Amino acid sequence: MKILIIGATSAIAMEVAKLYASDGAELFLIARNDTRLDALKADLVVRGAGRVAAAVADLSDCTKHDALLAEAEHALGPIDIVLIAHGTLSDQAKCQQSFAATAVEFQTNFLSIVSLLTLLANRFEARRAGTIAVISSVAGDRGRQSNYVYGAAKGAISIFLEGLRNRLHHAGVHVVTIKPGFVDTPMTQNIKKGSTFRATNRRCSRYRGCNPLTP
Ligand SMILES: NC(=O)c1ccc[n+]([C@@H]2O[C@H](COP(=O)([O-])OP(=O)(O)OC[C@H]3O[C@@H](n4cnc5c(N)ncnc54)[C@H](OP(=O)(O)O)[C@@H]3O)[C@@H](O)[C@H]2O)c1
């Protein structure tokens, strides 16, 4: 399998990458922190990845997306699965005071993903194969006073994916919307712990063998 992971140093994405690596997959990773990216690459090789290549990028800069995808395709050849995982948990109080802060959150959590999906959809549609998966959130299912900026961006991406799934179904391309609940990762480190619904990221490994992204 040839796997592209965008936002690869996300805690959730790293657990997914480890599962693919142990199956011998070839991976291309994109993330903005080169130190953590290098550490992840080394770890995935040790775990059995067939090959690991990577690129460093701030994914909010959509002007770089086309070149990044071309680099990934050059390294891997035709990509079987893309996972888009990057995101930020918006500072709701700050966004309430500043449209500029809200726009930055929408750039990261919605528009940058739409940019990537536009490019990926046309490539996968032409090849008539592949799976595109994006981590959205249950926070996008309804607006809450505590996080409606983050939730609105996630809700928008879920709706976008729903339409894209219907479009690409005709080309045999799978579009997967992943909607986790609360997961204990760096993103949620400042949220009060103890939620009944909180999951640890390590539980990923229990699902080995029933990977929903594998066609
Ligand atoms: N944790 C939860 O409870 C939860 C629940 C539902 C959905 N999600 C979603 O799951 C996904 C992964 O989150 P996580 O929980 O694994 O948190 P995480 O470990 O904090 O991962 C978020 C990742 O996004 C990257 N990122 C943010 N902005 C970026 C940018 N402009 N360019 C490149 N990378 C950028 C961060 O990079 P740096 O490390 O360099 O900052 C980080 O690696 C996110 O889309 C999140 O919204 C999480």
The ligand as an ORCA input file, in Angstrom:
! r2SCAN-3c Opt
* xyz 0 1
  N      -8.153     15.023     19.945
  C      -9.459     15.056     19.810
  O     -10.229     14.993     20.801
  C     -10.069     15.178     18.440
  C     -11.455     14.935     18.307
  C     -12.033     15.040     17.054
  C     -11.277     15.379     15.960
  N      -9.927     15.629     16.129
  C      -9.173     15.997     14.932
  O      -8.154     15.041     14.751
  C      -7.101     15.637     13.981
  C      -5.772     15.318     14.643
  O      -5.724     15.944     15.926
  P      -4.951     15.309     17.176
  O      -5.977     15.053     18.215
  O      -4.080     14.199     16.708
  O      -4.144     16.557     17.705
  P      -2.606     16.988     17.498
  O      -1.696     15.896     17.941
  O      -2.499     18.323     18.150
  O      -2.492     17.109     15.927
  C      -2.806     18.260     15.200
  C      -1.756     18.363     14.130
  O      -2.104     19.373     13.191
  C      -0.896     20.005     12.824
  N      -1.151     21.320     12.260
  C      -1.963     22.297     12.724
  N      -1.907     23.361     11.906
  C      -1.036     23.038     10.904
  C      -0.556     23.718      9.776
  N      -0.949     24.961      9.479
  N       0.337     23.104      8.970
  C       0.763     21.859      9.254
  N       0.340     21.145     10.317
  C      -0.544     21.742     11.136
  C      -0.121     20.110     14.124
  O       1.243     20.347     13.845
  P       2.266     20.781     15.015
  O       2.462     19.552     15.859
  O       3.471     21.187     14.268
  O       1.602     21.899     15.769
  C      -0.376     18.719     14.698
  O       0.560     17.794     14.227
  C      -7.414     17.131     13.900
  O      -7.996     17.413     12.648
  C      -8.441     17.321     14.995
  O      -9.277     18.434     14.750
  C      -9.311     15.507     17.331
*
